[in-house]
Amino acid sequence: LGPERFVNTEVGAKWEPVPRLLMTVAAYDLVRSNSAAPSALDPGVIVQTGKQNTKGVELSLSGSPAVRWDVMAALATQRARIVSRTSSAPAGARVPLVPERTFSLWNRFQLHDLLGVGLGAISQTQVFAAIDNTVVLPGFWRFDAALYLGSVGRLSAQVNVENLLNADYFPTSH
């Protein structure tokens, strides 16, 4: 296979509306040529997929809006398409495993010097599993939590629990 080539153009801005809280926005245009993906007919075979174009915007917020509360949130929208026809997909087909919208949120609350909790969510819209756009992986929401046990000397512990509500979801496929 020929080597992949990337040209990425991005513009963004950062703003601190209040001390310790940062908002960012970024817009991008990514052109990939000679990209590769598993064949829709035989996933064990990698095929050249031609030229792809992904355009998107991401908004994020991170920092400490209040004492003992840290937050990270991001919302992104993107459009990833095959630009030139390939043996596996026509021009205009969606690039596999690229959701059109994603959302993430993570909150950490420090309840005491030695105890903290975290709560968050991750979401994405449906994606196609392969370049031929025939198999759809459904969109999903997943909720997570964490427990932080603070420092005793140089020792600390953290327990993370993903998928609190036991949702069925498929973040990728092979």
N, CA, C and O of each residue as an XYZ file, in Angstrom:
696
protein
N       0.843     -1.191      0.000
C       0.000      0.000      0.000
C       0.882      1.245      0.000
O       1.970      1.262      0.576
N       0.385      2.278     -0.657
C       1.112      3.541     -0.661
C       1.047      4.206      0.708
O       0.141      3.918      1.490
N       1.990      5.086      1.007
C       1.982      5.755      2.321
C       0.807      6.729      2.437
O       0.430      7.392      1.471
N       0.237      6.798      3.651
C      -0.831      7.767      3.903
C      -0.229      9.157      4.006
O       0.892      9.339      4.481
N      -0.993     10.120      3.555
C      -0.575     11.526      3.651
C      -1.696     12.305      4.323
O      -2.877     12.026      4.116
N      -1.305     13.291      5.135
C      -2.261     14.090      5.879
C      -1.961     15.565      5.686
O      -0.802     15.980      5.711
N      -3.002     16.350      5.494
C      -2.880     17.804      5.528
C      -3.988     18.275      6.467
O      -5.171     18.073      6.193
N      -3.602     18.896      7.561
C      -4.561     19.344      8.556
C      -4.478     20.860      8.709
O      -3.398     21.415      8.910
N      -5.611     21.512      8.613
C      -5.696     22.950      8.841
C      -6.617     23.157     10.033
O      -7.723     22.619     10.072
N      -6.157     23.940     11.005
C      -6.941     24.120     12.222
C      -6.816     25.556     12.709
O      -5.760     26.180     12.604
N      -7.908     26.055     13.236
C      -7.913     27.372     13.857
C      -8.694     27.247     15.169
O      -9.675     26.508     15.247
N      -8.257     27.963     16.180
C      -8.936     27.844     17.459
C      -8.757     29.078     18.317
O      -8.001     29.996     17.999
N      -9.490     29.055     19.422
C      -9.414     30.159     20.375
C      -9.589     29.613     21.783
O     -10.261     28.604     21.997
N      -8.971     30.297     22.739
C      -9.113     29.955     24.154
C      -9.599     31.190     24.893
O      -9.232     32.317     24.560
N     -10.438     30.960     25.909
C     -10.976     32.061     26.690
C     -11.124     31.603     28.127
O     -11.615     30.508     28.398
N     -10.694     32.450     29.038
C     -10.836     32.169     30.461
C     -11.895     33.122     31.018
O     -11.566     34.233     31.433
N     -13.192     32.689     31.031
C     -14.257     33.597     31.470
C     -14.152     33.982     32.940
O     -14.516     35.091     33.328
N     -13.654     33.061     33.747
C     -13.375     33.322     35.161
C     -12.062     32.621     35.482
O     -11.688     31.675     34.790
N     -11.362     33.061     36.506
C     -10.107     32.381     36.851
C     -10.321     30.883     37.069
O     -11.303     30.473     37.687
N      -9.396     30.072     36.559
C      -9.379     28.615     36.716
C     -10.446     27.884     35.906
O     -10.730     26.719     36.183
N     -11.046     28.545     34.906
C     -12.010     27.877     34.032
C     -11.705     28.286     32.592
O     -11.791     29.465     32.248
N     -11.347     27.314     31.752
C     -10.902     27.590     30.393
C     -11.883     27.012     29.377
O     -12.254     25.841     29.450
N     -12.294     27.845     28.438
C     -13.140     27.404     27.332
C     -12.316     27.475     26.049
O     -11.565     28.426     25.836
N     -12.466     26.458     25.195
C     -11.754     26.463     23.919
C     -12.723     26.110     22.795
O     -13.733     25.440     23.011
N     -12.400     26.568     21.614
C     -13.124     26.192     20.401
C     -12.086     25.976     19.315
O     -11.115     26.726     19.211
N     -12.294     24.957     18.517
C     -11.375     24.674     17.413
C     -12.180     24.183     16.220
O     -13.125     23.408     16.371
N     -11.798     24.639     15.035
C     -12.385     24.157     13.787
C     -11.247     23.585     12.955
O     -10.151     24.144     12.927
N     -11.507     22.474     12.280
C     -10.436     21.833     11.532
C     -10.936     21.258     10.210
O     -12.127     21.015     10.013
N      -9.981     21.054      9.328
C     -10.218     20.442      8.023
C      -9.044     19.500      7.775
O      -7.914     19.950      7.584
N      -9.309     18.204      7.777
C      -8.276     17.188      7.623
C      -8.491     16.455      6.298
O      -9.558     15.888      6.063
N      -7.485     16.470      5.445
C      -7.525     15.744      4.174
C      -6.506     14.615      4.262
O      -5.323     14.845      4.513
N      -6.988     13.385      4.052
C      -6.118     12.202      4.073
C      -6.140     11.572      2.686
O      -7.204     11.404      2.089
N      -4.983     11.230      2.188
C      -4.921     10.506      0.920
C      -4.170      9.204      1.135
O      -3.352      9.089      2.048
N      -4.454      8.225      0.287
C      -3.882      6.882      0.413
C      -4.228      6.244      1.755
O      -3.451      5.444      2.277
N      -5.388      6.589      2.320
C      -5.773      6.000      3.594
C      -6.086      4.522      3.393
O      -6.334      4.079      2.271
N      -6.072      3.767      4.477
C      -6.295      2.329      4.419
C      -7.332      1.930      5.456
O      -7.477      2.574      6.495
N      -8.059      0.842      5.148
C      -9.082      0.325      6.053
C      -9.274     -1.157      5.764
O      -8.922     -1.634      4.685
N      -9.843     -1.896      6.745
C     -10.161     -3.298      6.471
C     -11.183     -3.406      5.339
O     -12.105     -2.595      5.245
N     -11.014     -4.398      4.493
C     -11.936     -4.643      3.386
C     -13.296     -5.064      3.924
O     -13.376     -5.806      4.903
N     -14.358     -4.598      3.295
C     -15.706     -5.002      3.691
C     -15.939     -6.479      3.370
O     -16.729     -7.136      4.046
N     -15.272     -7.001      2.360
C     -15.449     -8.398      1.959
C     -14.626     -9.349      2.807
O     -15.056    -10.472      3.072
N     -13.453     -8.919      3.233
C     -12.567     -9.746      4.038
C     -11.827     -8.842      5.022
O     -10.814     -8.237      4.670
N     -12.341     -8.747      6.281
C     -11.733     -7.833      7.254
C     -10.260     -8.096      7.534
O      -9.580     -7.240      8.100
N      -9.750     -9.273      7.145
C      -8.344     -9.569      7.334
C      -7.460     -8.935      6.273
O      -6.234     -8.976      6.375
N      -8.081     -8.348      5.254
C      -7.342     -7.726      4.159
C      -7.473     -6.208      4.276
O      -8.577     -5.687      4.432
N      -6.360     -5.513      4.201
C      -6.360     -4.052      4.248
C      -6.374     -3.529      2.811
O      -5.599     -3.978      1.968
N      -7.277     -2.563      2.545
C      -7.385     -1.994      1.200
C      -7.124     -0.495      1.240
O      -7.360      0.162      2.255
N      -6.643      0.026      0.148
C      -6.450      1.465      0.002
C      -7.836      2.089     -0.191
O      -8.629      1.590     -0.989
N      -8.132      3.161      0.524
C      -9.480      3.733      0.478
C      -9.530      5.099     -0.188
O     -10.534      5.800     -0.063
N      -8.503      5.486     -0.871
C      -8.547      6.746     -1.610
C      -8.350      7.961     -0.728
O      -7.529      7.962      0.189
N      -9.119      8.993     -1.026
C      -8.974     10.272     -0.342
C     -10.170     10.508      0.575
O     -11.313     10.241      0.205
N      -9.893     11.006      1.769
C     -10.931     11.304      2.755
C     -10.819     12.761      3.183
O      -9.740     13.354      3.152
N     -11.957     13.325      3.584
C     -11.960     14.686      4.107
C     -12.826     14.712      5.359
O     -13.970     14.259      5.345
N     -12.267     15.246      6.440
C     -12.997     15.395      7.695
C     -12.970     16.856      8.093
O     -11.909     17.469      8.212
N     -14.176     17.409      8.298
C     -14.306     18.786      8.771
C     -15.050     18.739     10.092
O     -16.014     17.988     10.241
N     -14.604     19.542     11.054
C     -15.265     19.485     12.342
C     -15.017     20.699     13.210
O     -14.172     21.549     12.928
N     -15.799     20.740     14.292
C     -15.697     21.797     15.302
C     -15.780     21.132     16.665
O     -16.599     20.238     16.882
N     -14.915     21.579     17.593
C     -14.954     21.067     18.956
C     -14.995     22.231     19.938
O     -14.260     23.209     19.805
N     -15.872     22.100     20.924
C     -15.968     23.054     22.030
C     -15.595     22.311     23.296
O     -16.008     21.168     23.492
N     -14.813     22.951     24.163
C     -14.463     22.285     25.418
C     -14.430     23.280     26.572
O     -14.274     24.487     26.390
N     -14.582     22.723     27.752
C     -14.567     23.491     28.995
C     -13.779     22.671     29.996
O     -14.021     21.473     30.145
N     -12.838     23.301     30.685
C     -12.082     22.572     31.704
C     -11.638     23.534     32.789
O     -11.396     24.717     32.549
N     -11.541     22.985     33.987
C     -11.066     23.802     35.097
C     -11.838     23.551     36.366
O     -12.422     22.486     36.566
N     -11.831     24.561     37.226
C     -12.458     24.464     38.543
C     -13.459     25.602     38.712
O     -13.077     26.702     39.112
N     -14.731     25.355     38.415
C     -15.729     26.418     38.569
C     -16.000     26.784     40.022
O     -16.512     27.867     40.307
N     -15.658     25.887     40.936
C     -15.852     26.161     42.363
C     -14.788     25.401     43.148
O     -14.132     24.503     42.619
N     -14.629     25.766     44.393
C     -13.667     25.098     45.265
C     -14.052     23.618     45.370
O     -15.217     23.292     45.597
N     -13.084     22.737     45.205
C     -13.256     21.289     45.311
C     -14.067     20.665     44.174
O     -14.528     19.531     44.300
N     -14.246     21.390     43.067
C     -14.974     20.835     41.923
C     -14.156     21.082     40.663
O     -13.873     22.228     40.315
N     -13.776     20.003     39.982
C     -13.085     20.073     38.701
C     -14.008     19.499     37.637
O     -14.714     18.519     37.874
N     -13.994     20.116     36.470
C     -14.862     19.666     35.386
C     -14.093     19.655     34.070
O     -13.239     20.509     33.828
N     -14.404     18.687     33.233
C     -13.903     18.631     31.855
C     -15.090     18.226     30.986
O     -15.735     17.211     31.249
N     -15.376     19.011     29.960
C     -16.487     18.698     29.065
C     -16.078     19.029     27.640
O     -15.327     19.974     27.399
N     -16.581     18.242     26.701
C     -16.279     18.491     25.290
C     -17.461     18.060     24.441
O     -18.115     17.053     24.711
N     -17.713     18.843     23.418
C     -18.762     18.554     22.437
C     -18.133     18.752     21.070
O     -17.545     19.798     20.798
N     -18.256     17.748     20.208
C     -17.652     17.848     18.881
C     -18.652     17.399     17.823
O     -19.466     16.502     18.047
N     -18.567     18.039     16.681
C     -19.341     17.621     15.523
C     -18.370     17.567     14.342
O     -17.530     18.452     14.176
N     -18.494     16.528     13.532
C     -17.583     16.390     12.405
C     -18.273     15.643     11.272
O     -19.215     14.878     11.477
N     -17.773     15.892     10.085
C     -18.287     15.244      8.876
C     -17.086     14.623      8.172
O     -16.221     15.335      7.662
N     -17.038     13.286      8.146
C     -15.917     12.565      7.546
C     -16.439     11.769      6.351
O     -17.258     10.863      6.510
N     -15.963     12.111      5.161
C     -16.468     11.485      3.939
C     -15.328     11.012      3.042
O     -14.216     11.538      3.082
N     -15.640     10.006      2.235
C     -14.742      9.555      1.183
C     -14.879     10.572      0.051
O     -15.989     10.855     -0.399
N     -13.763     11.119     -0.406
C     -13.793     12.158     -1.442
C     -13.705     11.550     -2.832
O     -14.404     11.992     -3.744
N     -12.853     10.539     -3.010
C     -12.706      9.911     -4.321
C     -13.154      8.458     -4.241
O     -12.896      7.775     -3.250
N     -13.812      8.000     -5.265
C     -14.333      6.643     -5.305
C     -13.204      5.629     -5.138
O     -12.099      5.816     -5.649
N     -13.504      4.557     -4.417
C     -12.550      3.468     -4.235
C     -13.224      2.177     -4.683
O     -14.392      2.181     -5.071
N     -12.485      1.079     -4.629
C     -13.079     -0.209     -4.976
C     -14.098     -0.651     -3.931
O     -14.936     -1.509     -4.210
N     -14.036     -0.078     -2.737
C     -14.930     -0.490     -1.653
C     -16.032      0.508     -1.343
O     -17.020      0.141     -0.706
N     -15.897      1.755     -1.772
C     -16.879      2.769     -1.397
C     -16.949      3.875     -2.437
O     -15.930      4.250     -3.017
N     -18.151      4.402     -2.676
C     -18.283      5.531     -3.602
C     -17.916      6.845     -2.925
O     -17.911      6.946     -1.698
N     -17.612      7.839     -3.733
C     -17.394      9.182     -3.185
C     -18.665      9.585     -2.441
O     -19.772      9.327     -2.914
N     -18.505     10.214     -1.282
C     -19.640     10.628     -0.467
C     -19.949      9.675      0.669
O     -20.678     10.041      1.591
N     -19.409      8.445      0.630
C     -19.640      7.496      1.718
C     -18.985      8.014      2.998
O     -17.992      8.739      2.945
N     -19.545      7.640      4.141
C     -18.981      8.055      5.419
C     -17.747      7.223      5.753
O     -17.703      6.024      5.477
N     -16.760      7.861      6.341
C     -15.555      7.178      6.801
C     -15.953      6.291      7.992
O     -16.660      6.752      8.887
N     -15.509      5.024      8.012
C     -15.910      4.137      9.103
C     -15.348      4.559     10.451
O     -14.268      5.140     10.556
N     -16.139      4.236     11.490
C     -15.774      4.432     12.898
C     -15.563      5.889     13.280
O     -14.875      6.173     14.260
N     -16.145      6.821     12.521
C     -16.054      8.243     12.848
C     -17.468      8.752     13.160
O     -18.274      8.918     12.244
N     -17.778      9.000     14.436
C     -19.110      9.506     14.772
C     -19.277     10.960     14.319
O     -18.316     11.730     14.292
N     -20.509     11.317     13.965
C     -20.752     12.703     13.551
C     -20.807     13.649     14.749
O     -20.509     14.836     14.619
N     -21.191     13.121     15.921
C     -21.204     13.941     17.129
C     -20.712     13.116     18.316
O     -21.039     11.938     18.454
N     -19.924     13.761     19.163
C     -19.475     13.143     20.408
C     -19.648     14.139     21.549
O     -19.627     15.353     21.346
N     -19.817     13.604     22.737
C     -19.960     14.424     23.933
C     -19.276     13.688     25.070
O     -19.386     12.467     25.184
N     -18.572     14.427     25.908
C     -18.006     13.832     27.119
C     -18.066     14.854     28.249
O     -17.934     16.060     28.036
N     -18.267     14.340     29.441
C     -18.346     15.186     30.635
C     -17.747     14.408     31.788
O     -18.091     13.246     32.002
N     -16.852     15.040     32.533
C     -16.294     14.422     33.729
C     -16.240     15.464     34.834
O     -15.708     16.559     34.652
N     -16.800     15.103     35.981
C     -16.799     15.951     37.170
C     -16.066     15.229     38.288
O     -16.270     14.036     38.508
N     -15.218     15.955     38.986
C     -14.569     15.403     40.172
C     -14.884     16.339     41.336
O     -14.642     17.545     41.272
N     -15.425     15.757     42.393
C     -15.764     16.509     43.592
C     -14.889     16.004     44.726
O     -14.910     14.818     45.055
N     -14.123     16.904     45.322
C     -13.260     16.540     46.440
C     -14.066     16.763     47.707
O     -14.193     17.899     48.164
N     -14.613     15.698     48.283
C     -15.494     15.804     49.446
C     -14.725     16.136     50.716
O     -15.233     16.830     51.597
N     -13.516     15.644     50.802
C     -12.651     15.820     51.964
C     -11.227     15.713     51.447
O     -11.017     15.273     50.317
N     -10.252     16.103     52.242
C      -8.862     16.016     51.787
C      -8.471     14.604     51.365
O      -7.615     14.427     50.499
N      -9.091     13.607     51.971
C      -8.737     12.220     51.683
C      -9.774     11.481     50.835
O      -9.600     10.294     50.557
N     -10.849     12.157     50.419
C     -11.904     11.453     49.690
C     -12.489     12.325     48.584
O     -12.873     13.472     48.809
N     -12.546     11.756     47.398
C     -13.153     12.436     46.260
C     -13.984     11.463     45.439
O     -13.759     10.254     45.484
N     -14.949     11.993     44.686
C     -15.767     11.162     43.799
C     -15.784     11.796     42.417
O     -15.634     13.008     42.266
N     -15.968     10.963     41.431
C     -16.071     11.439     40.060
C     -17.299     10.854     39.388
O     -17.658      9.699     39.620
N     -17.938     11.660     38.555
C     -19.095     11.220     37.780
C     -18.969     11.778     36.377
O     -18.550     12.919     36.185
N     -19.338     10.958     35.390
C     -19.215     11.442     34.026
C     -20.065     10.670     33.044
O     -20.696      9.668     33.379
N     -20.060     11.170     31.816
C     -20.827     10.556     30.733
C     -20.050     10.678     29.435
O     -19.297     11.631     29.232
N     -20.242      9.704     28.563
C     -19.665      9.705     27.217
C     -20.781      9.327     26.259
O     -21.574      8.427     26.540
N     -20.840     10.011     25.136
C     -21.856      9.705     24.142
C     -21.279      9.872     22.748
O     -20.397     10.699     22.521
N     -21.789      9.074     21.815
C     -21.449      9.274     20.414
C     -22.605      8.802     19.555
O     -23.371      7.925     19.953
N     -22.727      9.392     18.371
C     -23.755      8.978     17.434
C     -23.318      7.702     16.727
O     -22.178      7.261     16.867
N     -24.224      7.124     15.979
C     -23.920      5.878     15.266
C     -22.754      6.049     14.303
O     -22.479      7.150     13.825
N     -22.073      4.941     14.026
C     -20.964      4.926     13.072
C     -21.121      3.707     12.177
O     -21.823      2.755     12.519
N     -20.464      3.748     11.035
C     -20.405      2.572     10.184
C     -19.181      1.760     10.573
O     -18.143      2.320     10.926
N     -19.306      0.424     10.508
C     -18.218     -0.451     10.917
C     -17.147     -0.594      9.846
O     -15.994     -0.896     10.156
N     -17.525     -0.378      8.577
C     -16.567     -0.583      7.486
C     -16.781      0.462      6.401
O     -17.750      1.222      6.423
N     -15.869      0.480      5.471
C     -15.835      1.487      4.412
C     -17.043      1.405      3.473
O     -17.378      2.395      2.822
N     -17.706      0.236      3.392
C     -18.848      0.094      2.482
C     -20.152      0.647      3.067
O     -21.170      0.662      2.374
N     -20.145      1.096      4.315
C     -21.296      1.725      4.978
C     -22.524      0.817      5.057
O     -23.649      1.310      4.973
N     -22.337     -0.484      5.213
C     -23.486     -1.385      5.314
C     -23.789     -1.807      6.745
O     -24.954     -2.027      7.075
N     -22.778     -1.927      7.610
C     -22.995     -2.353      8.991
C     -22.922     -1.123      9.889
O     -21.934     -0.389      9.887
N     -23.992     -0.913     10.658
C     -24.077      0.255     11.533
C     -23.860     -0.165     12.983
O     -24.476     -1.116     13.465
N     -22.986      0.547     13.663
C     -22.844      0.406     15.116
C     -23.668      1.531     15.723
O     -23.411      2.700     15.433
N     -24.663      1.209     16.567
C     -25.566      2.245     17.073
C     -24.865      3.253     17.983
O     -23.843      2.955     18.601
N     -25.435      4.440     18.047
C     -24.944      5.447     18.984
C     -25.206      4.990     20.407
O     -25.995      4.073     20.638
N     -24.542      5.632     21.363
C     -24.707      5.199     22.747
C     -24.409      6.326     23.726
O     -23.777      7.328     23.391
N     -24.890      6.120     24.951
C     -24.521      6.898     26.132
C     -23.931      5.919     27.134
O     -24.451      4.817     27.308
N     -22.839      6.317     27.798
C     -22.243      5.505     28.848
C     -21.976      6.412     30.040
O     -21.482      7.528     29.878
N     -22.305      5.933     31.241
C     -22.094      6.714     32.460
C     -21.061      6.011     33.333
O     -21.115      4.795     33.520
N     -20.119      6.790     33.866
C     -18.997      6.254     34.626
C     -18.886      6.956     35.981
O     -19.453      8.029     36.189
N     -18.148      6.333     36.892
C     -17.922      6.923     38.217
C     -16.519      6.561     38.692
O     -15.874      5.660     38.155
N     -16.064      7.286     39.711
C     -14.751      7.006     40.303
C     -14.768      7.380     41.775
O     -15.549      8.222     42.218
N     -13.895      6.740     42.506
C     -13.685      7.038     43.912
C     -12.189      7.277     44.094
O     -11.372      6.450     43.691
N     -11.832      8.406     44.700
C     -10.432      8.777     44.915
C     -10.150      8.771     46.403
O     -10.838      9.437     47.175
N      -9.131      8.015     46.808
C      -8.700      8.008     48.196
C      -7.388      8.761     48.252
O      -6.414      8.394     47.594
N      -7.376      9.824     49.050
C      -6.295     10.789     49.034
C      -4.958     10.290     49.523
O      -4.806      9.144     49.946
N      -4.015     11.167     49.455
C      -2.622     10.847     49.729
C      -2.352     10.622     51.206
O      -2.741     11.409     52.070
N      -1.670      9.513     51.456
C      -1.107      9.238     52.767
C       0.377      9.039     52.493
O       0.802      7.975     52.044
N       1.140     10.058     52.764
C       2.538     10.040     52.347
C       2.579     10.155     50.830
O       2.094     11.134     50.263
N       3.158      9.154     50.174
C       3.205      9.163     48.714
C       2.232      8.152     48.112
O       2.361      7.806     46.938
N       1.265      7.673     48.888
C       0.339      6.634     48.448
C      -1.061      7.207     48.254
O      -1.585      7.899     49.128
N      -1.654      6.917     47.117
C      -3.054      7.275     46.871
C      -3.680      6.151     46.060
O      -2.970      5.352     45.451
N      -5.005      6.087     46.051
C      -5.699      5.020     45.322
C      -6.885      5.613     44.573
O      -7.453      6.635     44.959
N      -7.234      4.929     43.487
C      -8.353      5.369     42.671
C      -9.059      4.136     42.118
O      -8.409      3.204     41.646
N     -10.369      4.131     42.176
C     -11.174      3.046     41.613
C     -12.125      3.664     40.605
O     -12.885      4.576     40.933
N     -12.081      3.165     39.373
C     -12.978      3.642     38.325
C     -13.978      2.544     37.977
O     -13.623      1.367     37.915
N     -15.222      2.934     37.753
C     -16.261      2.011     37.317
C     -16.842      2.571     36.031
O     -17.457      3.637     36.030
N     -16.646      1.841     34.928
C     -17.196      2.255     33.641
C     -18.544      1.570     33.428
O     -18.766      0.446     33.878
N     -19.429      2.267     32.737
C     -20.722      1.711     32.336
C     -21.584      1.351     33.545
O     -22.002      0.204     33.698
N     -21.842      2.329     34.393
C     -22.635      2.133     35.606
C     -24.012      1.539     35.339
O     -24.503      0.744     36.140
N     -24.638      1.905     34.236
C     -26.002      1.460     33.949
C     -26.032      0.211     33.071
O     -27.093     -0.192     32.594
N     -24.861     -0.403     32.860
C     -24.750     -1.647     32.098
C     -25.364     -1.535     30.693
O     -26.070     -2.438     30.244
N     -25.093     -0.443     30.021
C     -25.615     -0.240     28.666
C     -24.880     -1.134     27.682
O     -23.674     -1.349     27.811
N     -25.600     -1.652     26.702
C     -24.960     -2.370     25.595
C     -24.482     -1.328     24.594
O     -25.271     -0.512     24.117
N     -23.205     -1.354     24.279
C     -22.678     -0.409     23.294
C     -21.477     -1.009     22.587
O     -20.827     -1.924     23.092
N     -21.196     -0.471     21.399
C     -20.123     -0.987     20.560
C     -19.270      0.183     20.100
O     -19.594      0.809     19.091
N     -18.182      0.502     20.813
C     -17.369      1.648     20.423
C     -16.569      1.417     19.142
O     -16.163      2.375     18.484
N     -16.339      0.138     18.782
C     -15.603     -0.171     17.561
C     -15.984     -1.577     17.115
O     -16.699     -2.290     17.819
N     -15.506     -1.965     15.950
C     -15.791     -3.299     15.416
C     -14.639     -3.741     14.544
O     -13.960     -2.907     13.945
N     -14.407     -5.033     14.462
C     -13.351     -5.591     13.626
C     -13.965     -6.680     12.756
O     -13.263     -7.302     11.959
